[in-house]
Structures are given as structure tokens and as C-alpha cells.
Amino acid sequence: MAIVVHFTPRRADLVAASLAGLRARPVIAAIGALFFIALPWIAAIVSCIALAQGKAVSVLTIAIFVAVPPLFTAGMLLMPFVLFGRSPALLGPHRYEFSDEQMTFVGPAFDNKLQWQIVDCYVSSRLGIYLFAGKLPLVSIPKRAVDPAVTEALHELFARKGLRQI
């Protein structure tokens, strides 16, 4: 018997799917967070400490170090919207069907079937369920689209198909 999920994507679903994608690639996520978030904040704090100690720090340097961290942080959070926010595939109702034979995905700009062999792992979190082919995200199901019984049925199907949970 097939498990059917219906939902219409929201902006928050896009962010959640992006976070799940980062979870599947922890090294890339850590490097990105370090370079685009941690280092600018550290530089800003060091500049402010140097200024407080009376060292010569130009106003431009402080302005840059104070402005860059929030801009980079906002950029990281807004990246999913810039990349995918206007995709026609995200602008309407979706219907996902999972059976023992295959997965079927129907939405405003797509009608696809996938064989289980392409999927090897999944993430199930408080934000949703995400299927991957290696480190590449394939399917995103928001948590609001599945009740606990459907979630359990999907997990059982995933186990039968040999998917590992990450």
C-alpha cells in the first residue's frame, strides 16, 4: 500500500531543506560557518578590543568589521531564497507517493518517478524528512505535512528499503 503525502511548500520549508542539506555535509557546513560567520565576528571583536585598549584602529576598519558579520550571517540565511525561492516547482501543491516499487512526485512544474536504488539515506528531524543520494538532497517533506503515523510508516518503508538514517 502506498503512502501519500500532500503539501504546499512554504518559505520555511526551503530553509529547513537547506539546513538538512548542510547536515548531510557537515565538513562543508563547518567550513562555511567558520569562514562566513565565525571569522568576521572574531575580527570584529578583536578590533573592538584593540580600540578599547587604545590601539590605533581606523574607523573604517571597525565599520567594516561591525557591518560584515551581520551581512554575511544574513547572506547565509537568505541563500536558499536567492537560489530557489522563485522556482516554479515550489509554487503550488505537491503530492508525493511512496510505494515498495518506487516514489512518485507531482507538483506544479514536475511529474517524476524515482527508483529506490538512487536513495541511500535520510534525515528525520523536527523540521521534516529529507531523502538523499549520497550527499545530494533529493526529496524534502515538511514535518507539518505528515502526522506521527505517516512518519512511522515512512520510517518503516525506509528501513525495508535499506536506507540508513543520518
C-alpha positions as CSV (number, residue, x, y, z in Angstrom):
1,M,0.0,0.0,0.0
2,A,1.3,3.4,-0.9
3,I,2.0,6.2,1.5
4,V,0.7,9.6,0.1
5,V,1.8,13.0,1.3
6,H,0.2,16.3,0.2
7,F,1.5,19.8,1.0
8,T,2.2,23.2,-0.5
9,P,5.8,24.4,0.2
10,R,6.4,27.5,2.3
11,R,9.4,29.7,2.7
12,A,10.3,28.0,6.0
13,D,10.3,24.6,4.2
14,L,13.1,25.9,1.9
15,V,15.2,26.9,4.9
16,A,14.6,23.6,6.6
17,A,15.6,21.7,3.5
18,S,18.8,23.7,3.2
19,L,19.7,23.0,6.8
20,A,19.1,19.3,6.2
21,G,21.4,19.5,3.2
22,L,24.1,21.1,5.4
23,R,23.6,18.3,8.0
24,A,24.4,15.8,5.3
25,R,27.6,17.6,4.5
26,P,29.0,18.6,8.0
27,V,32.5,19.4,6.8
28,I,31.2,21.9,4.2
29,A,28.8,23.3,6.7
30,A,31.5,23.8,9.3
31,I,33.9,25.4,6.8
32,G,31.1,27.8,5.6
33,A,30.1,28.7,9.1
34,L,33.7,29.3,10.1
35,F,34.6,31.4,7.1
36,F,31.4,33.4,6.6
37,I,30.2,33.7,10.2
38,A,32.8,33.0,12.9
39,L,35.8,34.7,11.4
40,P,34.1,38.0,10.7
41,W,32.6,38.1,14.2
42,I,36.0,37.2,15.7
43,A,37.7,40.0,13.6
44,A,35.0,42.5,14.8
45,I,35.5,41.6,18.4
46,V,39.3,41.8,18.1
47,S,39.0,45.2,16.5
48,C,36.8,46.5,19.3
49,I,39.1,45.1,22.0
50,A,42.1,46.7,20.2
51,L,40.2,50.0,20.1
52,A,39.2,49.7,23.8
53,Q,42.9,49.2,24.7
54,G,43.8,52.4,22.9
55,K,45.4,50.8,19.9
56,A,45.3,52.6,16.5
57,V,42.3,51.1,14.7
58,S,40.8,53.1,11.9
59,V,37.1,53.9,12.0
60,L,36.7,52.3,8.5
61,T,38.2,49.0,9.8
62,I,35.7,49.0,12.7
63,A,32.8,49.9,10.4
64,I,33.8,47.1,8.1
65,F,34.1,44.6,10.9
66,V,30.9,45.7,12.5
67,A,28.9,45.6,9.2
68,V,30.4,42.4,7.6
69,P,29.4,39.8,10.3
70,P,25.6,40.6,10.2
71,L,25.7,40.9,6.4
72,F,27.4,37.5,6.0
73,T,25.1,35.9,8.5
74,A,22.1,37.3,6.7
75,G,23.6,36.2,3.4
76,M,23.9,32.6,4.6
77,L,20.3,32.5,5.8
78,L,19.0,34.2,2.7
79,M,20.9,32.0,0.2
80,P,18.2,29.4,-0.2
81,F,15.7,32.1,-1.1
82,V,18.0,33.6,-3.7
83,L,18.9,30.2,-5.2
84,F,15.5,28.5,-5.2
85,G,12.8,31.0,-3.9
86,R,11.2,31.7,-7.3
87,S,11.4,28.2,-8.7
88,P,8.1,27.2,-10.3
89,A,8.4,23.8,-8.7
90,L,7.9,25.4,-5.3
91,L,4.8,27.5,-6.2
92,G,1.9,25.1,-5.7
93,P,0.6,21.9,-4.2
94,H,2.8,18.8,-4.1
95,R,1.8,15.1,-4.0
96,Y,4.4,12.6,-3.0
97,E,3.6,8.9,-3.2
98,F,5.9,6.2,-1.7
99,S,5.4,2.6,-2.5
100,D,7.5,-0.6,-2.3
101,E,8.2,-0.3,-6.1
102,Q,9.0,3.4,-6.5
103,M,8.5,7.0,-5.4
104,T,6.3,9.4,-7.4
105,F,6.5,13.2,-7.1
106,V,3.9,15.5,-8.7
107,G,3.9,19.3,-8.4
108,P,3.3,22.5,-10.4
109,A,6.3,22.1,-12.7
110,F,7.3,18.4,-12.3
111,D,6.0,14.9,-12.5
112,N,8.8,12.4,-11.6
113,K,9.3,8.8,-10.6
114,L,12.4,7.6,-8.7
115,Q,13.5,4.1,-8.1
116,W,14.6,3.3,-4.5
117,Q,18.1,2.3,-5.7
118,I,19.0,6.0,-6.1
119,V,18.3,6.8,-2.4
120,D,20.7,5.6,0.2
121,C,20.0,7.7,3.3
122,Y,17.6,10.1,5.0
123,V,17.3,12.6,7.8
124,S,14.3,12.8,10.0
125,S,14.2,15.9,12.2
126,R,11.7,18.2,13.9
127,L,11.6,20.2,10.6
128,G,10.8,17.3,8.3
129,I,12.1,14.2,6.4
130,Y,14.8,14.5,3.8
131,L,16.0,11.8,1.4
132,F,19.5,11.8,-0.1
133,A,21.5,10.2,-2.9
134,G,24.9,10.2,-1.2
135,K,25.3,13.8,-0.1
136,L,22.8,15.2,-2.7
137,P,19.4,16.2,-1.4
138,L,16.6,14.6,-3.4
139,V,13.3,14.9,-1.5
140,S,12.1,17.2,1.2
141,I,8.9,16.6,3.2
142,P,8.0,19.3,5.7
143,K,7.0,18.0,9.2
144,R,3.6,19.7,9.0
145,A,2.8,17.5,6.0
146,V,3.0,14.2,7.9
147,D,1.4,13.1,11.2
148,P,3.2,10.7,13.5
149,A,1.5,7.6,12.0
150,V,2.7,8.6,8.4
151,T,6.1,9.4,9.7
152,E,6.3,6.0,11.3
153,A,5.1,4.3,8.1
154,L,7.7,6.2,6.1
155,H,10.5,5.1,8.5
156,E,9.4,1.5,8.3
157,L,9.4,1.7,4.5
158,F,12.8,3.3,4.5
159,A,14.1,0.5,6.8
160,R,12.7,-2.1,4.4
161,K,14.4,-0.4,1.5
162,G,17.7,-0.4,3.4
163,L,18.1,3.4,3.8
164,R,20.3,4.5,6.6
165,Q,19.3,7.3,8.9
166,I,21.8,10.1,9.3
